[in-house]
Amino acid sequence: MEDVLESGIEFCETFLFQFVFNSLSFVGDLLIDRNDSKSYTQFLDSFFHCVCLPFSMFVCIAFWLLNSLDEKSVRDPNVNNRYPNWYNHITHTVNGPMNVIELIVSYHREPQHGHAILVLLTLYVLYFLLLLFMGTFVDLWIYPFLAKLYWSQRIMFAIVCGIVLIIFYISGVFLNKLFWPPIRVTAFARLHNPTIK
């Protein structure tokens, strides 16, 4: 039961955001004229910038950084025996580069930065509280190194991770401006709406 619960939480962390974003994008591409539905496009762009990109970059880099320092502190050896090695790449590696590719090939308008950071940090705090709840009350530490830390260290770790997430959000904004300068954005808009001058 514990490994099903652990796997479910990891699934939520990595795939749920991607699944929601890609599903909404797909449905929007099929059914909605994005020129007529600015609010739908704005929601998708905000979701991408606030949630998908920073979380996927964070999971990809943080997991493998911690894993390279001490594999047993991040992944339970008992769980490792049940899942093939490629599973960790699917859940922790693939989303980061795929979102960077999404950023390069598809324009996403940036949301208001204060709002974006608030959404990002709210989701992060909820996720971290879920991790602490599972460890404290169910005695299931999704990341075993958290069990070895004192509460003050867990809080410091949470604060540092929150700051890193904000840095990844800012990096996403920078990359968006780098790959989508105003002239390219105008050309992209003209491609989809010839009335734009």
N, C-alpha and C positions, 0 to 999 in steps of 0.2 A: 504493500500500500504506500509506503514512504517513497519508493522510487517513482511510483505513478504521480504522486503529489509533487515531488521534486521536478520531474520531467514536465508536468503541467505548468508549473511556475516559470521554468525556463522557456517553455513554449510561449507563454503570455508575454514574457519579456522581449523575446526576439521576433517572433512571427506575427503576433496579433496586430501590432502597429502596421507592419508591412502589408498584411492581408487586408486590413481595413482600407489603407491608402490605395493599394492596387485595385481592389474591388471597386471602390468608389470611382477611381479614374477610369476603369474599364466601362462601368455602367454609364458614366458621364460621357465618354467618347461615343458610346452606342446610341444613347437616348437624348442627350442634351446638347443643344447648340451652345457652345461655351461663350460665344459672342452675346447671346441673349441672356445667359445666366451668369452674371458677374459674381453673385454671392456664392454660387456653387464653386466656381473656379477659385475665388478668394479663400473659401474654406479649405479646399484641397491644397492650395499653395501654403496656407498657414499651417496646416497639419503636417505637410512635408518639412517645412522649416523648423517648426516648434518641436516636433516629435520624431519623425522618421530619421531624418539626417543626424541630429545630435546623438540620439540614443543608439543608432546603429554604429556610428563611429566610436562611441564610448564603449559599447559592448565588445566590438572587434578589438580595439586596442587594449582596453583594461583587462579583459579576460586573458588574452594571450600574454600580456606583460606579467600578470600575476601567475599565470600558468608556467611561464618560463622561469620564474623565481622559485616556485615550489608547487609542483603539480598536485600534490596531496592536499595542499591548503585551499585549492580552488575546486577540485573535483574529488569526490569520494571514490576511493579505489574499488569499492564494492559496486558502485554504479558503473564505473569504467568497464568492468567485466561484462556488463549486460548490453552495452551499446558499442557499436563499432567506432573506430576513430573518425570516420568521415562524418558521423553525427555531430561531433563537436565543431567541425568546420561548417556544417550546414547551419547550426544554431548560433555560432559565434563569429564566423568569419565572413560568410557570403553577403550578409546584409550591408556591411560597411562599404565595400567596393561597389556593390550594386547601386546604392544610393548616391555615391559620388558620380557614377556613370549617369544616373537619372538626372542629376544636377547639371551635368555637362550637355546632355543631349536634349533636355527639355527645360524650357524657361518656367521658373516658379517665382511669382512676385513675392517680395519679402513682406511679412506682416509688420505691424508696429512692434518695435523692439521690446518695449515694456510689457506689452501683452504677451508676446512670444516667450519671454523669459519667465513670466508668471505661470503660463501653462506648462512650460518645460519643468520648472521646479516643483509645481504641484504634482505632476505625474511622478516625478522622481521621488518626492517625499512619500507619496502613497506606496510606491513600490518598495522603498526602503523600510517603511513601517510594516509592510507585509512580510518582508524578510525577517525583521526583528520579532514580529508576532509568531511566525512559524518556528523560529529558533527558541523563543522564550516559552511559549505555551504548548507547542507540539513537540518540542525538542528535535526539530528537524532543521538543521542549518543548511540552506541551499549551497552556501559557500562556506566550507568548514573552517576557514581561517577566522571568520567572524565569531565563532564559538570560543576561540582562544583569546580574544580581545576583552579588555575591561570595558565597561560602559562608556567611560570617558574617551577611550580609544575608538570605539564604534562611532561615537558622535563626531569626533574629529575626522574619522574616515568618511563619514557621510557628508560633512561639510566640504572636505577636499574634493570628493566625487561631484558634489553639486557645482563647485567652482569649475571643475574640468568640463562638466556638461555645458556650462555657460560658454567656456572657451570654444568648445566644439560648435555651439550655435553661432558664435561670432565668426569662426572659421568658415562655416557654411555660408554665412552672409558674404564674407570676403570672396569665397570661391564663386558664388553666384554673380557678384559684380565683375569678377575677373573673366568668367566665361560668357557673361551676358551683358556686355557694355551697352549703353543706350542705343547706339546705331544698330546693333544686332537685334535688340528688343524691338525696335521700330520695324526692321525688315521682317522679323518673325510675325509681328502683328499684321503687317501688310499682306503676308502670305495667306493668313486666315481671314482677313477682312480687307478686300481691295479698296474700300472707300477711305481708308486711312491714308493721309498724305504725309 
